[in-house]
Amino acid sequence: MARYLCHDEPELFEFEAEVLDSRPGAVCLSRSAFYPGGGGQLPDQGTLEWSGGKIGLTGFEEKGGRTWHLLAEPIDVSGTVRCEVDRDFRFLMQQLHTDLHIVNALVFEAFDGALVTGVQMSDDGSARMDFDLPDADNQKIKALEPAINDAIAQDLPVRVIYVPYHEAQNEPGLLRSKAVTPPPQADGTVRVIEIDGLDRQACGGTHLTSTGQSRPLRIRKVDNKGRHNRRVRIELLDDATR
């Protein structure tokens, strides 16, 4: 897969592009800094403005090797467009995704390399992560909350590197999903997120540049989902609930 512009230029929130193709309610652009979603992370939100007006985006569609930007109304758009990524929503997703890496790292360490079986982030500041953890003590999982918040408070640097795919396959703990693995880039590498001294794993989402940019969180609940799965539900704390 081609590298996303939002990965290479994570601070690019406003940009211009040309409409390469269109249909009522959707456009394909010459370039895009929107994150289209994936790996349990919701797609970016934002707007598209052109000579005929301004409209919100409702999602993205991968088709024929191209990314289509879905519009809030079934209208036709052409020419040059000015796009704006919703910074606040992107930041919310960055917090949740980075925090889930912390959760993942601590569960992986505490439970002998438990693999992830599912992830979903929500627009209300909550998220869930499922683990293959048969016979696990749910209270032991919930007891990881102080360590999670300590990792946030330490303001650990978060870095992005690219590792050759064959090396990623051979490095224990780098690929931690039981079902889904981030696809290799066009150059044969895998995108890897490193949290200094804590975590190193393949991932295609958007993240903070340091853990301290996130609000603290709480583990709201740990559920049994079948004989093997444990679902860890987290939520970011706001000023009123800290």
N, C-alpha and C positions, 0 to 999 in steps of 0.2 A: 504494500500500500504506500501511497505518497504521504510525505510528512505534512501534517496540518500546519497552516500558517500560525494558528494560535499557539502552537508549541514553539515555533521558532521566534515569534514575536508576541510573547504573552501580555505585553502592555499595549498592544494595538487594539484600541476599542472603537476608533473611528477611521474609516477608510473609504476610498472610492473604487468602483469596479465597473466593468462593462457587462451588459446583459448579452450573453452568448446565445442563449436560447430561452424561449418562454412558452408558456401555455397559460390559460386562465387560472390564476391563483398560484402560480409557481414560476420561478426563474432559475436559470443556471448562470452563474457569474464567472467572470474571468479570474477572480480571486476571492477568497473569503476568510475572515479572521474569526468566524463563528465556530464554536465547538459543536459538532453535530450530535453529540450524545454517544453513549456506549459504555459498556462495563458497569452498568448500574447508575451511571451519572446522567442526569437530565441534560438535554441539549440547551445551549445558550438561548437566551431571549434577546430581543432587540427590535430595531426598526430599519426600514428601507425607505429612502426618500429619493424622488426623481422629479422631473419637470411637471409631472401630473399630480403630485401630492406626496403623502407620507403614509406608510402602512406598517403594521406590526407583523412580525414573523410568528408562525405557530409551530414550526418544526422543520425537519429536514428529511430528505428521501434520497437514498443511494440507488441510482438506476443507471445502467449502461456505463459504469465507471465514472459517473459524474454525480455531484451533490446538487440536488434541487432544493431551493429555499422556498418553503411553503408560506403563502401569504394569508392574511386574515380574511381576505375577500377574493372572490373569483374574478380578478381583474387582470388586464394585460399591462405589462411594464416593458419598456424598451429604453435603449440608450445608456447613458451614464447614470449610475445610482450612487448615493451616499449612504453608507451603512453605519449603524451604531450598535455596539454590543452593550447590553444592560450590565453595567459594572457591578451593581449590588448583587444581582443574581449570580453572576460569575463568581464573585467573592464568596457567596454562600456555598456554592458547589465546591470551591477550592477548600474551604474550611472542612466541610464534611468529608471530602475525599482524602485530605491529608490526615484527618483524625481517624478515619477508617484504616489507614495504613498503620497508625499507632496501635489501634485495637488489634489488627491482624498480627503485627510483630509480637505483641505481648502474649496473645493467645498461642501463636506458633511456638514461642519459647516455653510457655507454661504447660502446654499440652502436647509435647513431643511431636512437633511439626504438623499439627492439624491443618488440613487444607480447607480452602474456601469453597463453598458450594453455591453461593449466591450473594448478590449485593444489590441494594436499591437505595438511592438517595431521594429525598422528598423536598418539595419547595417550602415546607413549613419548618425547616431547620432540623429535621430528624432523618435518621437513616437506619438501615438494618444490614447486618452481615451474618450469613449462615456459615456454619462450620461443620465438618464431618467429625463429630465428637461423640461417639457412642459411649454410654455409661459415664459421661462427664458430670461433675458436681456443679450445678448451676450457680450455687452460691460462691464457689471458687472463681467462676467466670466473673460474676458481679463484683467480687472483691478486687478486681483489676482496676476499678474506677480511679482510685487515688494515684496509681502508677501512670494511668493515661493522662490525667491532669497534670501530673508532675512533668511528664514529657512535653506537654504543651507549655508549661511555665518555664521550662529550661530554654525555650526559644532556640531549638536545634535547627541548624541550617538544613534546607531541603534542596537537593541538587538533581539535575537531569543529566544522564549520560546515555550513550548508545553502545550496546554490547553486541558483537557478532552473534548471530542466532545459534550457531553450533556451540559457542561458549555458554550462552544462556541455558541451553538444554542440559549442559553438563555441570552447571553450578548448582549445588544443593540449595534449595530454598529460594531461588530466584523466580521460579515459576510456581506460584502457590495456589492457583485455582484448579479444582478437581475436574472442571468441565471446559473452561474457556481460557485460552492463552492469547495475549495480544499478538496480532499478526506481525510478521517481520516487515520492516520498512523496505522501500524499493532497493536500497543498497545492501540488504541482507542483514541489517542490524535490528535489535529489539530495544525499544525505549525502556529505560530503567530509572526508577525513582529511588534516591538514597536519602534517608533521614540520618543525619550524622550520628554514628555510634549506636543506632537503633534498628534501622530497617534498610533493606535493599531488595527490591523486587520489580519485576516487569509490570508496566502499567501504561495505558494510553490516555489517561484523563488529565485534567488540569489540577494544579496543586499550588499551595502557598510556597513562598520562598523561605519561610522559617515557621516552625510550629507555634511560636508565640503570637503570630498574627491571628490565631484562632481564639474564639471564646472558649472558656471551659465547657465541659459537657458532663452529662450524667448518663449512666446506663439505666435506662428506664425499665427494662425488663429483659429476662432471658427465658425464651420459650423452648419447649421440646417440639420439634417438627419432624415427627417420625422417629424411628428407632435410633437413627444415626445423627440427624441434624439438630444443632442447637442454634437458635436465632437470637442474636444479640441486638437489641434495639437501643440506639443512642439518641440523644437530642442535645443541641447546643443550648447553653444557658444564656438568658439575657440579664440585664441589670436588675430586673425585678425578682428573678428566681435564683440568683447566685447566693 
